[in-house]
Amino acid sequence: MARNDEHPAVAVSAHSAQFEARKSTHSTPGARELSFDVHGTPTPQGSKKAFARTNKATGKTTVSLVESAGDRLKEWREEVKVAAMVAKVEAEIPRFDGPVCVDVTFFLPRPKGHYGTGRNAGVLKDWAPLVPVTKPDGDKLLRAVCDALTSASVYLDDSQIVEHRSRKRFADDRAPGARIAVFEGNGFV
């Protein structure tokens, strides 16, 4: 796995071995694929809050929209964007102009409460779930990634996504982040 020293949150693998097996599940033989890892804490793109302001001098009202996740979301989307741009350059893959499929595995940090304390520090408690079943919502995590891929010019617009898969896992044996693959074609098999 190549490391981008200019951006410490990025780990890129344009032709990652982890995705070799997944290529065979794609419906378009010989289709282009862009796959890469992103290090950082996945952040959901949730709702937007609207704030209305009225200019007392003109009486004109303007509305400002603000993401509910704020700076954390901006940082996560930037990490995804940079990783995607680096992967595109390394793999020499131009922007996808047709239908695409997006496959994302999110690796979330496990809460400290899942581990014992004292002599059991670092030992997972019996009741700790194997996979994340609490917030953040998978669809909101995916929304943030898809918007970042658009801003990285992986594809022109989210409307090109004809199928997507996402899963949430705990980052027990790796750093938090995401493994992202974008396939050219009409869908998974």
Contact map, one row per residue, 1 for C-alpha under 8 A:
111000000011100100000000000000000000000000000000000000000000000000000000000000000000000000000000000000000000000000000000000000000000000000000000000000000000000000000000000000000000000000000
111100000011100000000000000000000000000000000000000000000000000000000000000000000000000000000000000000000000000000000000000000000000000000000000000000000000000000000000000000000000000000000
111110010111000000000000000000000000000000000000000000000000000000000000000000000000000000000000000000000000000000000000000000000000000000000000000000000000000000000000000000000000000000000
011111110111000000000000000000000000000000000000000000000000000000000000000000000000000000000000000000000000000000000000000000000000000000000000000000000000000000000000000000000000000000000
001111110000000000000000000000000000000000000000000000000000000000000000000000000000000000000000000000000000000000000000000000000000000000000000000000000000000000000000000000000000000000000
000111110000000000000000000000000000000000000000000000000000000000000000000000000000000000000000000000000000000000000000000000000000000000000000000000000000000000000000000000000000000000000
000111111100000000000000000000000000000000000000000000000000000000000000000000000100000000000000000000000000000000000000000000000000000000000000000000000000000000000000000000000000000000000
001111111110000000000000000000000000000000000000000000000000000000000000000000000000000000000000000000000000000000000000000000000000000000000000000000000000000000000000000000000000000000000
000000111110000000000000000000000000011100000000000000000000000000000000000000100000000000000000000000000000000000000000000000000000000000000000000000000000000000000000000000000000000000000
001100111111000000000000000000000000111000000000000000000000000000000000000000110110000000000000000000000000000000000000000000000000000000000000000000000000000000000000000000000000000000000
111100011111100000000000000000000001111000000000000000000000000000000000000000000010000000000000000000000000000000000000000000000000000000000000000000000000000000000000000000000000000000000
111100000111110000000000000000000001110000000000000000000000000000000000000000000010011000000000000000000000000000000000000000000000000000000000000000000000000000000000000000000000000000000
110000000011111100000000000000000011100000000000000000000000000000000000000000000000001000000000000000000000000000000000000000000000000000000000000000000000000000000000000000000000000000000
000000000001111100000000000000000111000000000000000000000000000000000000000000000000001101100000000000000000000000000000000000000000000000000000000000000000000000000000000000000000000000000
000000000000111110110000000000000111000000000000000000000000000000000000000000000000000000100000000000000000000000000000000000000000000000000000000000000000000000000000000000000000000000000
100000000000111111110000000000000011000000000000000000000000000000000000000000000000000000000000000000000000000000000000000000000000000000000000000000000000000000000000000000000000000000000
000000000000001111111000000000000000000000000000000000000000000000000000000000000000000000000000000000000000000000000000000000000000000000000000000000000000000000000000000000000000000000000
000000000000000111111100000000000000000000000000000000000000000000000000000000000000000000000000000000000000000000000000000000000000000000000000000000000000000000000000000000000000000000000
000000000000001111111110000000000010000000000000000000000000000000000000000000000000000000000000000000000000000000000000000000000000000000000000000000000000000000000000000000000000100000000
000000000000001111111111000000000000000000000000000000000000000000000000000000000000000000000000000000000000000000000000000000000000000000000000000000000000000000000000000000000000000000000
000000000000000011111111100000000000000000000000000000000000000000000000000000000000000000000000000000000000000000000000000000000000000000000000000000000000000000000000000000000000000000000
000000000000000001111111110000000000000000000000000000000000000000000000000000000000000000000000000000000000000000000000000000000000000000000000000000000000000000000000000000000000000000000
000000000000000000111111110000000000000000000000000000000000000000000000000000000000000000000000000000000000000000000000000000000000000000000000000000000000000000000000000000000000000000000
000000000000000000011111111000000000000000000000000000000000000000000000000000000000000000000000000000000000000000000000000000000000000000000000000000000000000000000000000000000000000000000
000000000000000000001111111000000000000000000000000000000000000000000000000000000000000000000000000000000000000000000000000000000000000000000000000000000000000000000000000000000000000000011
000000000000000000000111111110000000000000000000000000000000000000000000000000000000000000000000000000000000000000000000000000000000000000000000000000000000000000000000000000000000001010111
000000000000000000000001111110000000000000000000000000000000000000000000000000000000000000000000000000000000000000000000000000000000000000000000000000000000000000000000000000000000000011111
000000000000000000000000011111100000000000000000000000000000000000000000000000000000000000000000000000000000000000000000000000000000000000000000000000000000000000000000000000000000000111100
000000000000000000000000011111100000000000000000000000000000000000000000000000000000000000000000000000000000000000000000000000000000000000000000000000000000000000000000000000000000000000000
000000000000000000000000000111110000000000000000000000000000000000000000000000000000000000000000000000000000000000000000000000000000000000000000000000000000000000000000000000000000000000000
000000000000000000000000000111111000000000000000000000000000000000000000000000000000000000000000000000000000000000000000000000000000000000000000000000000000000000000000000000000000001110000
000000000000000000000000000001111100000000000000000000000000000000000000000000000000000000001000000000000000000000000000000000000000000000000000000000000000000000000000000000000000001100000
000000000000000000000000000000111110000000000000000000000000000000000000000000000000000000000000000000000000000000000000000000000000000000000000000000000000000000000000000000000000111100000
000000000000011000000000000000011111000000000000000000000000000000000000000000000000001100101000000000000000000000000000000000000000000000000000000000000000000000000000000000000000111000000
000000000000111100100000000000001111100000000000000000000000000000000000000000000000001000000000000000000000000000000000000000000000000000000000000000000000000000000000000000000011110000000
000000000011111100000000000000000111110000000000000000000000000000000000000000000011001000000000000000000000000000000000000000000000000000000000000000000000000000000000000000000011100000000
000000000111100000000000000000000011111000000000000000000000000000000000000000000010000000000000000000000000000000000000000000000000000000000000000000000000000000000000000000001111000000000
000000001111000000000000000000000001111100000000000000000000000000000000000000110010000000000000000000000000000000000000000000000000000000000000000000000000000000000000000000001111000000000
000000001110000000000000000000000000111110000000000000000000000000000000000000100000000000000000000000000000000000000000000000000000000000000000000000000000000000000000000000111100000000000
000000001000000000000000000000000000011111000000000000000000000000000000000100100000000000000000000000000000000000000000000000000000000000000000000000000000000000000000000000111100000000000
000000000000000000000000000000000000001111100000000000000000000000000000000100000000000000000000000000000001100000000000000000000000000000000000000000000000000000000000000000011000000000000
000000000000000000000000000000000000000111110000000000000000000000000000000100000000000000000000000000000111000000000000000000000000000000001000000000000000000000000000000000011100000000000
000000000000000000000000000000000000000011111000000000000000000000001001100100000000000000000000000000000000000000000000000000000000000100001001000000000000000000000000000000000000000000000
000000000000000000000000000000000000000001111100000000000000000000001000100000000000000000000000000000000000000000000000000000000000000111011111000000000000000000000000000000000000000000000
000000000000000000000000000000000000000000111110000000000000000000111000100000000000000000000000000000000000000000000000000000000000000000011011000000000000000000000000000000000000000000000
000000000000000000000000000000000000000000011111000000000000000000111000000000000000000000000000000000000000000000000000000000000000000000010000000000000000000000000000000000000000000000000
000000000000000000000000000000000000000000001111100000000000000000110000000000000000000000000000000000000000000000000000000000000000000000000000000000000000000000000000000000000000000000000
000000000000000000000000000000000000000000000111110000000000000011110000000000000000000000000000000000000000000000000000000000000000000000000000000000000000000000000000000000000000000000000
000000000000000000000000000000000000000000000011111000000000000011110000000000000000000000000000000000000000000000000000000000000000000000000000000000000000000000000000000000000000000000000
000000000000000000000000000000000000000000000001111100000000001111000000000000000000000000000000000000000000000000000000000000000000000000000000000000000000000000000000000000000000000000000
000000000000000000000000000000000000000000000000111110000000001110000000000000000000000000000000000000000000000000000000000000000000000000000000000000000000000000000000000000000000000000000
000000000000000000000000000000000000000000000000011111000000111100000000000000000000000000000000000000000000000000000000000000000000000000000000000000000000000000000000000000000000000000000
000000000000000000000000000000000000000000000000001111100000111000000000000000000000000000000000000000000000000000000000000000000000000000000000000000000000000000000000000000000000000000000
000000000000000000000000000000000000000000000000000111110011110000000000000000000000000000000000000000000000000000000000000000000000000000000000000000000000000000000000000000000000000000000
000000000000000000000000000000000000000000000000000011111111100000000000000000000000000000000000000000000000000000000000000000000000000000000000000000000000000000000000000000000000000000000
000000000000000000000000000000000000000000000000000001111111000000000000000000000000000000000000000000000000000000000000000000000000000000000000000000000000000000000000000000000000000000000
000000000000000000000000000000000000000000000000000000111110000000000000000000000000000000000000000000000000000000000000000000000000000000000000000000000000000000000000000000000000000000000
000000000000000000000000000000000000000000000000000000111111000000000000000000000000000000000000000000000000000000000000000000000000000000000000000000000000000000000000000000000000000000000
000000000000000000000000000000000000000000000000000001111111100000000000000000000000000000000000000000000000000000000000000000000000000000000000000000000000000000000000000000000000000000000
000000000000000000000000000000000000000000000000000001110111110000000000000000000000000000000000000000000000000000000000000000000000000000000000000000000000000000000000000000000000000000000
000000000000000000000000000000000000000000000000000111100011111000000000000000000000000000000000000000000000000000000000000000000000000000000000000000000000000000000000000000000000000000000
000000000000000000000000000000000000000000000000000111000001111100000000000000000000000000000000000000000000000000000000000000000000000000000000000000000000000000000000000000000000000000000
000000000000000000000000000000000000000000000000011110000000111110000000000000000000000000000000000000000000000000000000000000000000000000000000000000000000000000000000000000000000000000000
000000000000000000000000000000000000000000000000011100000000011111000000000000000000000000000000000000000000000000000000000000000000000000000000000000000000000000000000000000000000000000000
000000000000000000000000000000000000000000000001111000000000001111100000000000000000000000000000000000000000000000000000000000000000000000000000000000000000000000000000000000000000000000000
000000000000000000000000000000000000000000000001110000000000000111110100000000000000000000000000000000000000000000000000000000000000000000000000000000000000000000000000000000000000000000000
000000000000000000000000000000000000000000001111100000000000000011111100000000000000000000000000000000000000000000000000000000000000000000000000000000000000000000000000000000000000000000000
000000000000000000000000000000000000000000001111100000000000000001111100000000000000000000000000000000000000000000000000000000000000000000000000000000000000000000000000000000000000000000000
000000000000000000000000000000000000000000111100000000000000000000111111100000000000000000000000000000000000000000000000000000000000000000000000000000000000000000000000000000000000000000000
000000000000000000000000000000000000000000000000000000000000000001111111110000000000000000000000000000000000000000000000000000000000000000000000000000000000000000000000000000000000000000000
000000000000000000000000000000000000000000000000000000000000000000001111111000000000000000000000000000000000000000000000000000000000000000000000000000000000000000000000000000000000000000000
000000000000000000000000000000000000000000100000000000000000000000001111111100000000000000000000000000000000000000000000000000000000000000000000000000000000000000000000000000000000000000000
000000000000000000000000000000000000000000111000000000000000000000001111111110000000000000000000000000000000000000000000000000000000000000000001000000000000000000000000000000000000000000000
000000000000000000000000000000000000000000000000000000000000000000000111111111000000000000000000000000000000000000000000000000000000000000000000000000000000000000000000000000000000000000000
000000000000000000000000000000000000000000000000000000000000000000000011111111100000000000000000000000000000000000000000000000000000000000000000000000000000000000000000000000000000000000000
000000000000000000000000000000000000000111100000000000000000000000000001111111110000000000000000000000000000000000000000000000000000000000000000000000000000000000000000000000000000000000000
000000000000000000000000000000000000000000000000000000000000000000000000111111111000000000000000000000000000000000000000000000000000000000000001101100000000000000000000000000000000000000000
000000000000000000000000000000000000000000000000000000000000000000000000011111111100000000000000000000000000000000000000000000000000000000000000000100000000000000000000000000000000000000000
000000001100000000000000000000000000011100000000000000000000000000000000001111111110000000000000000000000000000000000000000000000000000000000000000000000000000000000000000000000000000000000
000000000100000000000000000000000000010000000000000000000000000000000000000111111111000000000000000000000000000000000000000000000000000000000000100110000000000000000000000000000000000000000
000000000000000000000000000000000000000000000000000000000000000000000000000011111111100000000000000000000000000000000000000000000000000000000000000110110000000000000000000000000000000000000
000000100100000000000000000000000000000000000000000000000000000000000000000001111111110000000000000000000000000000000000000000000000000000000000000000010000000000000000000000000000000000000
000000000111000000000000000000000001110000000000000000000000000000000000000000111111111000000000000000000000000000000000000000000000000000000000000000000000000000000000000000000000000000000
000000000000000000000000000000000001000000000000000000000000000000000000000000011111111100000000000000000000000000000000000000000000000000000000000010010100000000000000000000000000000000000
000000000000000000000000000000000000000000000000000000000000000000000000000000001111111110000000000000000000000000000000000000000000000000000000000000011100000000000000000000000000000000000
000000000001000000000000000000000000000000000000000000000000000000000000000000000111111111000000000000000000000000000000000000000000000000000000000000000000000000000000000000000000000000000
000000000001110000000000000000000111000000000000000000000000000000000000000000000011111111100000000000000000000000000000000000000000000000000000000000000000000000000000000000000000000000000
000000000000010000000000000000000100000000000000000000000000000000000000000000000001111111111100000000000000000000000000000000000000000000000000000000000100000000000000000000000000000000000
000000000000000000000000000000000000000000000000000000000000000000000000000000000000111111111000000000000000000000000000000000000000000000000000000000000000000000000000000000000000000000000
000000000000010000000000000000000000000000000000000000000000000000000000000000000000011111110000000000000000000000000000000000000000000000000000000000000000000000000000000000000000000000000
000000000000011000000000000000000100000000000000000000000000000000000000000000000000001111111000000000000000000000000000000000000000000000000000000000000000000000000000000000000000000000000
000000000000000000000000000000000000000000000000000000000000000000000000000000000000000111111100000000000000000000000000000000000000000000000000000000000000000000000000000000000000000000000
000000000000000000000000000000010100000000000000000000000000000000000000000000000000000110111110000000000000000000000000000000000000000000000000000000000000000000000000000000000000000000000
000000000000000000000000000000000000000000000000000000000000000000000000000000000000000100011111000000000000000000000000000000000000000000000000000000000100000000000000000000000000000000000
000000000000000000000000000000000000000000000000000000000000000000000000000000000000000000001111100000000000000000000000000000000000000000000000000000001111000000000000000000000000000000000
000000000000000000000000000000000000000000000000000000000000000000000000000000000000000000000111111100000000000000000000000000000000000000000000000000000111000000000000000000000000000100000
000000000000000000000000000000000000000000000000000000000000000000000000000000000000000000000011111000000000000000000000000000000000000000000000000000000011000100000000000000000000000000000
000000000000000000000000000000000000000000000000000000000000000000000000000000000000000000000001111100000000000000000000000000000000000000000000000000000000000100000000000000000000000110000
000000000000000000000000000000000000000000000000000000000000000000000000000000000000000000000001111110000000000000000000000000000000000000000000000000000000000111000000000000000000000111000
000000000000000000000000000000000000000000000000000000000000000000000000000000000000000000000001011111000000000000000000000000000000000000000000000000000000000111100000000000000000011111100
000000000000000000000000000000000000000000000000000000000000000000000000000000000000000000000000001111100000000000000000000000000000000000000000000000000000000011110000000000000000011111110
000000000000000000000000000000000000000000000000000000000000000000000000000000000000000000000000000111110000000000000000000000000000000000000000000000000000000010111000000000000001111000000
000000000000000000000000000000000000000000000000000000000000000000000000000000000000000000000000000011111000000000000000000000000000000000000000000000000000000000011100000000000001110000000
000000000000000000000000000000000000000000000000000000000000000000000000000000000000000000000000000001111100000000000000000000000000000000000100000000000000000000001110000000000111100000000
000000000000000000000000000000000000000000000000000000000000000000000000000000000000000000000000000000111110000000000000000000000000000000000000000000000000000000000111100000000111000000000
000000000000000000000000000000000000000001000000000000000000000000000000000000000000000000000000000000011111000000000000000000000000000000000000000000000000000000000111100000011110000000000
000000000000000000000000000000000000000001000000000000000000000000000000000000000000000000000000000000001111100000000000000000000000000000000000000000000000000000000001111000111100000000000
000000000000000000000000000000000000000011000000000000000000000000000000000000000000000000000000000000000111110000000000000000000001000000000000000000000000000000000001111000011000000000000
000000000000000000000000000000000000000010000000000000000000000000000000000000000000000000000000000000000011111000000000000000000000000000000000000000000000000000000000011100010000000000000
000000000000000000000000000000000000000000000000000000000000000000000000000000000000000000000000000000000001111101000000000000000000000000000000000000000000000000000000011100000000000000000
000000000000000000000000000000000000000000000000000000000000000000000000000000000000000000000000000000000000111111100000000000000000000000000000000000000000000000000000000000000000000000000
000000000000000000000000000000000000000000000000000000000000000000000000000000000000000000000000000000000000011111100000000000000000000000000000000000000000000000000000000000000000000000000
000000000000000000000000000000000000000000000000000000000000000000000000000000000000000000000000000000000000001111110000000000000000000000000000000000000000000000000000000000000000000000000
000000000000000000000000000000000000000000000000000000000000000000000000000000000000000000000000000000000000011111110000000110110000000000000000000000000000000000000000000000000000000000000
000000000000000000000000000000000000000000000000000000000000000000000000000000000000000000000000000000000000001111111001111110000000000000000000000000000000000000000000000000000000000000000
000000000000000000000000000000000000000000000000000000000000000000000000000000000000000000000000000000000000000011111111111110000000000000000000000000000000000000000000000000000000000000000
000000000000000000000000000000000000000000000000000000000000000000000000000000000000000000000000000000000000000000111111110000000000000000000000000000000000000000000000000000000000000000000
000000000000000000000000000000000000000000000000000000000000000000000000000000000000000000000000000000000000000000011111100000000000000000000000000000000000000000000000000000000000000000000
000000000000000000000000000000000000000000000000000000000000000000000000000000000000000000000000000000000000000000011111100000000000000000000000000000000000000000000000000000000000000000000
000000000000000000000000000000000000000000000000000000000000000000000000000000000000000000000000000000000000000000111111111000000000000000000000000000000000000000000000000000000000000000000
000000000000000000000000000000000000000000000000000000000000000000000000000000000000000000000000000000000000000000111111111000000000000000000000000000000000000000000000000000000000000000000
000000000000000000000000000000000000000000000000000000000000000000000000000000000000000000000000000000000000000000111001111100000000000000000000000000000000000000000000000000000000000000000
000000000000000000000000000000000000000000000000000000000000000000000000000000000000000000000000000000000000000000110001111110000000000000000000000000000000000000000000000000000000000000000
000000000000000000000000000000000000000000000000000000000000000000000000000000000000000000000000000000000000000001110000011111010000000000000000000000000000000000000000000000000000000000000
000000000000000000000000000000000000000000000000000000000000000000000000000000000000000000000000000000000000000001110000001111110000000000000000000000000000000000000000000000000000000000000
000000000000000000000000000000000000000000000000000000000000000000000000000000000000000000000000000000000000000000000000000111110000000000000000000000000000000000000000000000000000000000000
000000000000000000000000000000000000000000000000000000000000000000000000000000000000000000000000000000000000000001000000000011111000000000000000000000000000000000000000000000000000000000000
000000000000000000000000000000000000000000000000000000000000000000000000000000000000000000000000000000000000000001000000000111111100000000000000000000000000000000000000000000000000000000000
000000000000000000000000000000000000000000000000000000000000000000000000000000000000000000000000000000000000000000000000000000111111100000000000000000000000000000000000000000000000000000000
000000000000000000000000000000000000000000000000000000000000000000000000000000000000000000000000000000000000000000000000000000011111000000000000000000000000000000000000010000000000000000000
000000000000000000000000000000000000000000000000000000000000000000000000000000000000000000000000000000000000000000000000000000001111100000000000000000000000000000000001110000000000000000000
000000000000000000000000000000000000000000000000000000000000000000000000000000000000000000000000000000000001000000000000000000001111111000000000000000000000000000000001110000000000000000000
000000000000000000000000000000000000000000000000000000000000000000000000000000000000000000000000000000000000000000000000000000001011111000000000000000000000000000000000000000000000000000000
000000000000000000000000000000000000000000000000000000000000000000000000000000000000000000000000000000000000000000000000000000000001111110000000000000000000000000000000000000000000000000000
000000000000000000000000000000000000000000000000000000000000000000000000000000000000000000000000000000000000000000000000000000000001111110000000000000000000000000000000000000000000000000000
000000000000000000000000000000000000000000110000000000000000000000000000000000000000000000000000000000000000000000000000000000000000011111011000000000000000000000000000000000000000000000000
000000000000000000000000000000000000000000010000000000000000000000000000000000000000000000000000000000000000000000000000000000000000011111111000000000000000000000000000000000000000000000000
000000000000000000000000000000000000000000010000000000000000000000000000000000000000000000000000000000000000000000000000000000000000000111111100000000000000000000000111000000000000000000000
000000000000000000000000000000000000000000000000000000000000000000000000000000000000000000000000000000000000000000000000000000000000000011111110000000000000000000000100000000000000000000000
000000000000000000000000000000000000000000011100000000000000000000000000000000000000000000000000000000000000000000000000000000000000000111111111000000000000000000000000000000000000000000000
000000000000000000000000000000000000000001111000000000000000000000000000000000000000000000000000000000000000000000000000000000000000000111111111100000000000000000000000000000000000000000000
000000000000000000000000000000000000000000010000000000000000000000000000000000000000000000000000000000010000000000000000000000000000000001111111110000000000000000000100000000000000000000000
000000000000000000000000000000000000000000011000000000000000000000000000000000000000000000000000000000000000000000000000000000000000000000111111111000000000000000000000000000000000000000000
000000000000000000000000000000000000000000111000000000000000000000000000100010000000000000000000000000000000000000000000000000000000000000011111111100000000000000000000000000000000000000000
000000000000000000000000000000000000000000000000000000000000000000000000000010010000000000000000000000000000000000000000000000000000000000001111111110000000000000000000000000000000000000000
000000000000000000000000000000000000000000000000000000000000000000000000000000000000000000000000000000000000000000000000000000000000000000000111111111000000010000000000000000000000000000000
000000000000000000000000000000000000000000000000000000000000000000000000000010000000000000000000000000000000000000000000000000000000000000000011111111100000010000000000000000000000000000000
000000000000000000000000000000000000000000000000000000000000000000000000000011011000000000000000000000000000000000000000000000000000000000000001111111110000000000000000000000000000000000000
000000000000000000000000000000000000000000000000000000000000000000000000000000011001000000000000000000000000000000000000000000000000000000000000111111111110000000000000000000000000000000000
000000000000000000000000000000000000000000000000000000000000000000000000000000000000000000000000000000000000000000000000000000000000000000000000011111111111110000000000000000000000000000000
000000000000000000000000000000000000000000000000000000000000000000000000000000001000000000000000000000000000000000000000000000000000000000000000001111111100000000000000000000000000000000000
000000000000000000000000000000000000000000000000000000000000000000000000000000001101100000000000000000000000000000000000000000000000000000000000000111111110000000000000000000000000000000000
000000000000000000000000000000000000000000000000000000000000000000000000000000000000100000000010000000000000000000000000000000000000000000000000000011111111000000000000000000000000000000000
000000000000000000000000000000000000000000000000000000000000000000000000000000000001100100000111000000000000000000000000000000000000000000000000000011111111000000000000000000000000000000000
000000000000000000000000000000000000000000000000000000000000000000000000000000000000000000000011100000000000000000000000000000000000000000000000000011011111110100000000000000000000000000000
000000000000000000000000000000000000000000000000000000000000000000000000000000000000000000000011100000000000000000000000000000000000000000000000000001001111110100000000000000000000000000000
000000000000000000000000000000000000000000000000000000000000000000000000000000000000000000000000000000000000000000000000000000000000000000000000000001000011111100000000000000000000000000000
000000000000000000000000000000000000000000000000000000000000000000000000000000000000000000000000000000000000000000000000000000000000000000000000011001000011111110000000000000000000000000000
000000000000000000000000000000000000000000000000000000000000000000000000000000000000000000000000000000000000000000000000000000000000000000000000000000000000111111000000000000000000000000000
000000000000000000000000000000000000000000000000000000000000000000000000000000000000000000000000111100000000000000000000000000000000000000000000000000000011111111000000000000000000000000000
000000000000000000000000000000000000000000000000000000000000000000000000000000000000000000000000001111000000000000000000000000000000000000000000000000000000011111110000000000000000000000000
000000000000000000000000000000000000000000000000000000000000000000000000000000000000000000000000001110000000000000000000000000000000000000000000000000000000001111110000000000000000000001100
000000000000000000000000000000000000000000000000000000000000000000000000000000000000000000000000000111000000000000000000000000000000000000000000000000000000000011111000000000000000000001110
000000000000000000000000000000000000000000000000000000000000000000000000000000000000000000000000000011100000000000000000000000000000000000000000000000000000000011111100000000000000000000000
000000000000000000000000000000000000000000000000000000000000000000000000000000000000000000000000000001110000000000000000000000000000000000000000000000000000000000111110000000000000000000000
000000000000000000000000000000000000000000000000000000000000000000000000000000000000000000000000000000111100000000000000000000000000000001100100000000000000000000011111000000000000000000000
000000000000000000000000000000000000000000000000000000000000000000000000000000000000000000000000000000011100000000000000000000000000000001000000000000000000000000001111100000000000000000000
000000000000000000000000000000000000000000000000000000000000000000000000000000000000000000000000000000001111000000000000000000000011000001000000000000000000000000000111110000000000000000000
000000000000000000000000000000000000000000000000000000000000000000000000000000000000000000000000000000001111000000000000000000000011000000000000000000000000000000000011111000000000000000000
000000000000000000000000000000000000000000000000000000000000000000000000000000000000000000000000000000000011110000000000000000000111000000000000000000000000000000000001111100010000000000000
000000000000000000000000000000000000000000000000000000000000000000000000000000000000000000000000000000000011110000000000000000000000000000000000000000000000000000000000111111111000000000000
000000000000000000000000000000000000000000000000000000000000000000000000000000000000000000000000000000000000110000000000000000000000000000000000000000000000000000000000011111100000000000000
000000000000000000000000000000000000000000000000000000000000000000000000000000000000000000000000000000000000000000000000000000000000000000000000000000000000000000000000001111100000000000000
000000000000000000000000000000000000000000000000000000000000000000000000000000000000000000000000000000000000000000000000000000000000000000000000000000000000000000000000001111110000000000000
000000000000000000000000000000000000001100000000000000000000000000000000000000000000000000000000000000000010000000000000000000000000000000000000000000000000000000000000001111111000000000000
000000000000000000000000000000000000001111000000000000000000000000000000000000000000000000000000000000000111100000000000000000000000000000000000000000000000000000000000011001111100000000000
000000000000000000000000000000000000111111000000000000000000000000000000000000000000000000000000000000000111000000000000000000000000000000000000000000000000000000000000001000111110000000000
000000000000000000000000000000000000111101000000000000000000000000000000000000000000000000000000000000011110000000000000000000000000000000000000000000000000000000000000000000011111000000000
000000000000000000000000000000000011110000000000000000000000000000000000000000000000000000000000000000011100000000000000000000000000000000000000000000000000000000000000000000001111100000000
000000000000000000000000000000000011110000000000000000000000000000000000000000000000000000000000000001111000000000000000000000000000000000000000000000000000000000000000000000000111110000000
000000000000000000100000000000001111000000000000000000000000000000000000000000000000000000000000000001110000000000000000000000000000000000000000000000000000000000000000000000000011111000000
000000000000000000000000000000001110000000000000000000000000000000000000000000000000000000000000000111100000000000000000000000000000000000000000000000000000000000000000000000000001111100000
000000000000000000000000010000111100000000000000000000000000000000000000000000000000000000000000000111000000000000000000000000000000000000000000000000000000000000000000000000000000111110000
000000000000000000000000000100111000000000000000000000000000000000000000000000000000000000000001011110000000000000000000000000000000000000000000000000000000000000000000000000000000011111000
000000000000000000000000011100100000000000000000000000000000000000000000000000000000000000000000011110000000000000000000000000000000000000000000000000000000000000000000000000000000001111100
000000000000000000000000001100000000000000000000000000000000000000000000000000000000000000000000001110000000000000000000000000000000000000000000000000000000000001100000000000000000000111110
000000000000000000000000011100000000000000000000000000000000000000000000000000000000000000000000000110000000000000000000000000000000000000000000000000000000000001100000000000000000000011111
000000000000000000000000111000000000000000000000000000000000000000000000000000000000000000000000000010000000000000000000000000000000000000000000000000000000000000100000000000000000000001111
000000000000000000000000111000000000000000000000000000000000000000000000000000000000000000000000000000000000000000000000000000000000000000000000000000000000000000000000000000000000000000111
